[in-house]
């Protein structure tokens, strides 16, 4: 099983890449710095110690880039990353690198991404980058998760040198169970016709809970208007004996979510930010959830409404 790169913050991934580059090129690799155009690059000037080999090392100015994603099972071939559209990640980066080449600021280019790089995709993308930037193909290198895993295996101290601490990582929650629930419940909920939002009896005052969790009245009002009508439908679905498996998955999800939300609560100024962060992470990590964003929000609101995630007055006073 490979290293869980998707569970890192962008900055943690950059730190890991810098240490990997120092193993390959030398201690002179400068860490990532934000350029005038917002791009973040690592820089090495000189002769590489062992890249791509000790007998034929790269010479000159090498620019390294790190592109991190929270998505699991991501690929270099994903259209948002490498399509020929101007908006794709690779197209944007090639424009930047081309400018550096024109200014004589780069000879070699290496890109690290926590994405799978296939044997067919890799050479095609290298050729495309070479033709677009005018950097010779043998001075362009793409590193995927397979290559990164091999470096960590070869140089186990990379992780230590990068000072990676799981406690400092982002709020990452599992998506598979929630995706299974949403697949099961999707046919039961009509996105166009929620149940009339007759207020269920909640455990504590919604206003009181929002104040305790620092959810703003405006955000809470929008959530309630859009998703409160679905809470009774979700209640009915989870109460059906035929849906026991979905109920067990739901209970596992809320336990994991609640524990991680508590641990990371201080990283988010308001519960508005925390709620949006959870949605963003989930839809990036799972294709099913990305296609059902409104259901993700409906389920998270349901968890919050039923006090399965977030603080409640009784718990706060203990």
C-alpha positions in Angstrom: 0.0 0.0 0.0 1.4 3.4 -1.0 2.0 6.4 1.1 -1.2 8.4 1.8 -0.1 11.6 0.1 -3.7 12.7 -0.3 -3.9 13.1 3.5 -1.3 15.8 3.6 -1.7 19.6 3.5 -0.4 21.2 0.3 2.5 22.7 2.3 3.3 19.3 3.8 3.5 17.8 0.3 5.7 20.6 -0.8 8.1 20.0 2.2 8.2 16.3 1.2 9.0 17.1 -2.4 11.8 19.5 -1.3 13.4 16.7 0.7 13.1 14.3 -2.2 14.7 16.8 -4.5 17.6 17.3 -2.1 18.2 13.6 -2.2 18.2 13.7 -6.0 20.0 17.0 -6.7 21.8 18.0 -3.5 21.5 20.1 -0.4 21.4 23.3 -2.5 17.7 22.8 -3.5 15.9 26.0 -2.4 12.5 25.4 -0.9 9.2 26.5 -2.4 8.7 30.2 -2.7 5.7 32.1 -4.2 6.5 33.9 -7.3 5.0 37.2 -8.7 2.5 35.2 -10.6 1.4 33.1 -7.7 3.2 30.0 -8.8 5.3 28.0 -6.2 8.6 26.6 -7.3 11.7 24.8 -5.9 15.0 25.8 -7.4 18.4 24.1 -7.9 21.3 25.6 -9.7 24.3 23.4 -10.5 25.0 19.7 -11.3 22.6 17.2 -9.8 24.2 14.6 -7.6 22.2 11.6 -8.9 19.4 12.7 -11.2 18.5 11.3 -13.5 21.7 9.3 -13.0 25.2 9.8 -11.5 26.8 9.3 -15.0 24.5 11.8 -16.8 23.2 14.3 -14.3 21.2 17.4 -15.1 23.2 20.5 -15.3 22.1 24.1 -15.0 18.9 25.6 -13.5 16.3 23.1 -12.4 12.8 24.2 -11.5 10.7 21.8 -9.5 7.0 22.0 -8.9 4.6 20.2 -6.5 1.0 19.7 -7.4 -1.1 18.2 -4.5 -4.6 16.9 -4.5 -6.9 15.6 -1.7 -8.5 13.3 -4.2 -7.8 9.5 -3.9 -6.9 7.5 -7.0 -6.1 10.7 -9.0 -4.3 10.4 -12.3 -2.1 12.6 -14.5 -4.6 11.9 -17.3 -7.5 13.5 -15.5 -8.9 16.2 -17.8 -8.9 18.9 -15.2 -5.1 18.3 -14.7 -3.7 17.6 -18.1 -6.3 18.3 -20.9 -5.3 20.8 -23.6 -7.9 23.3 -22.3 -6.3 26.5 -21.2 -7.8 26.1 -17.8 -6.2 22.7 -17.0 -3.4 22.6 -14.4 -0.8 21.5 -16.9 -1.7 24.2 -19.5 -1.4 26.9 -16.9 2.0 25.6 -15.7 3.4 25.3 -19.2 2.5 29.0 -19.8 4.5 29.9 -16.7 7.5 27.7 -17.5 7.6 29.0 -21.1 8.1 32.5 -19.7 10.9 31.3 -17.5 12.6 29.6 -20.5 12.3 32.8 -22.6 14.0 34.7 -19.8 16.8 32.1 -19.5 15.7 31.2 -16.0 15.3 27.4 -16.4 17.1 24.5 -18.1 15.4 21.5 -16.6 11.8 20.9 -15.3 10.6 18.3 -12.8 6.9 18.1 -11.7 5.8 16.1 -8.7 2.1 15.2 -8.3 0.4 12.7 -6.0 -1.3 11.2 -9.1 -0.8 8.0 -10.9 1.3 8.3 -14.1 0.6 5.6 -16.7 3.2 4.3 -19.1 1.3 5.7 -22.1 0.3 9.0 -20.5 3.8 9.9 -19.2 5.7 10.1 -22.5 2.9 11.9 -24.3 2.8 14.6 -21.6 6.6 15.0 -21.5 6.5 15.5 -25.3 3.7 18.0 -25.0 5.6 20.0 -22.3 8.8 19.9 -24.3 7.1 21.2 -27.4 5.3 23.9 -25.6 8.2 25.1 -23.4 11.1 24.3 -25.8 12.8 22.4 -23.0 14.4 19.2 -24.4 12.4 16.1 -23.6 15.2 14.5 -21.7 15.3 17.5 -19.4 11.6 17.2 -18.5 10.5 14.7 -15.8 7.1 13.8 -14.4 7.0 12.1 -11.0 3.8 10.4 -9.9 2.9 8.5 -6.8 4.7 5.4 -8.0 8.0 7.3 -8.2 7.4 9.1 -4.9 6.7 5.8 -3.2 10.0 4.4 -4.5 11.9 7.5 -3.3 10.5 7.1 0.2 11.4 3.4 0.2 14.9 4.3 -1.0 15.4 7.2 1.4 13.2 6.5 4.5 14.5 9.6 6.2 12.7 11.9 3.7 9.5 11.8 5.8 11.5 12.7 9.0 13.4 15.5 7.3 10.1 16.9 6.0 8.9 16.9 9.7 5.6 15.5 8.7 3.3 15.2 11.7 -0.2 13.7 11.2 -1.5 16.1 13.8 -0.6 19.0 11.6 -2.4 17.5 8.6 -5.7 18.7 7.2 -9.1 17.7 8.4 -9.5 14.5 6.3 -12.6 12.3 6.6 -13.3 9.0 5.0 -15.7 9.2 2.0 -16.5 5.6 1.1 -19.2 5.0 3.7 -20.9 8.3 3.0 -20.8 7.5 -0.8 -22.5 4.2 -0.2 -25.2 5.9 1.9 -25.8 8.5 -0.8 -26.0 5.8 -3.5 -28.6 4.0 -1.4 -30.6 7.1 -0.4 -30.3 9.0 -3.7 -33.3 7.4 -5.3 -35.4 8.1 -2.2 -34.9 11.8 -2.1 -36.2 14.1 -4.8 -33.9 17.0 -5.2 -36.7 19.1 -6.6 -39.4 18.3 -4.0 -38.2 18.2 -0.4 -40.7 17.5 2.3 -42.4 20.6 3.7 -40.0 21.9 6.3 -42.1 21.4 9.4 -39.6 21.8 12.2 -38.8 18.4 13.8 -38.2 18.4 17.6 -34.5 18.9 17.9 -32.4 18.0 21.0 -31.4 21.6 21.6 -32.3 25.0 20.2 -31.0 25.4 16.7 -30.0 29.0 17.4 -28.3 27.9 20.7 -26.3 25.2 18.9 -25.3 27.6 16.1 -24.0 30.1 18.6 -22.0 27.4 20.4 -20.5 26.2 17.2 -19.9 29.7 15.7 -22.2 29.1 12.8 -23.3 32.5 11.5 -27.1 33.2 11.4 -26.9 33.9 7.6 -25.2 30.5 6.9 -27.6 28.6 9.2 -30.6 30.2 7.6 -29.5 29.2 4.1 -28.8 25.6 5.2 -32.1 25.3 6.9 -34.1 26.7 3.9 -32.4 24.3 1.5 -32.0 21.1 3.5 -34.3 21.1 6.5 -37.0 19.6 4.4 -34.9 16.5 3.7 -34.3 15.7 7.4 -37.6 13.8 7.8 -37.0 11.8 4.6 -33.5 10.8 5.8 -35.0 9.9 9.2 -37.5 7.6 7.5 -34.9 6.0 5.3 -32.5 5.2 8.1 -35.4 3.9 10.3 -36.4 1.3 7.7 -35.3 -2.2 8.8 -34.3 -2.9 5.2 -31.7 -0.1 5.4 -29.9 -1.4 8.5 -26.6 -1.5 6.5 -27.0 2.2 5.6 -27.7 3.0 9.3 -24.5 1.2 10.4 -22.5 3.1 7.8 -24.1 6.3 8.9 -23.2 5.6 12.6 -19.6 4.9 11.5 -19.4 8.1 9.5 -20.7 10.3 12.3 -18.4 8.8 14.8 -15.3 9.4 12.6 -16.5 12.8 11.5 -17.3 14.0 15.0 -13.9 12.9 16.5 -12.0 14.6 13.7 -14.2 17.7 13.7 -13.5 18.1 17.5 -9.8 17.6 16.9 -9.6 20.2 14.1 -12.3 22.6 15.3 -9.8 25.3 16.3 -8.4 25.4 12.7 -11.7 26.9 11.4 -12.9 30.3 12.6 -16.6 29.5 12.0 -18.6 26.3 11.5 -19.5 27.8 8.1 -15.9 27.3 7.1 -15.8 23.9 8.6 -18.9 22.8 6.9 -17.7 24.1 3.5 -14.3 22.5 4.1 -15.9 19.1 4.7 -18.0 19.4 1.5 -14.9 20.4 -0.5 -12.8 17.5 0.9 -15.5 14.9 0.3 -16.3 15.9 -3.3 -12.6 16.0 -4.2 -11.9 12.6 -2.7 -14.8 10.6 -4.2 -16.4 10.6 -7.6 -19.8 9.5 -6.3 -19.9 12.4 -3.9 -18.6 14.9 -6.5 -21.6 14.0 -8.7 -24.0 14.5 -5.7 -22.8 17.6 -4.1 -26.3 18.7 -2.9 -26.8 15.3 -1.2 -23.4 15.7 0.6 -24.6 19.0 2.0 -28.0 17.6 2.9 -26.4 14.7 4.8 -23.9 17.0 6.6 -26.8 19.3 7.5 -28.7 16.2 8.8 -25.8 15.2 10.9 -25.5 18.7 12.3 -29.2 19.1 12.9 -29.4 15.9 14.8 -26.4 16.9 16.9 -24.3 14.0 15.5 -21.5 16.4 14.6 -20.7 19.7 16.3 -20.8 20.8 19.9 -24.1 20.8 22.0 -24.7 22.8 25.1 -24.7 19.7 27.4 -21.4 18.5 26.1 -19.9 21.9 26.4 -20.8 22.3 30.0 -19.4 19.0 31.2 
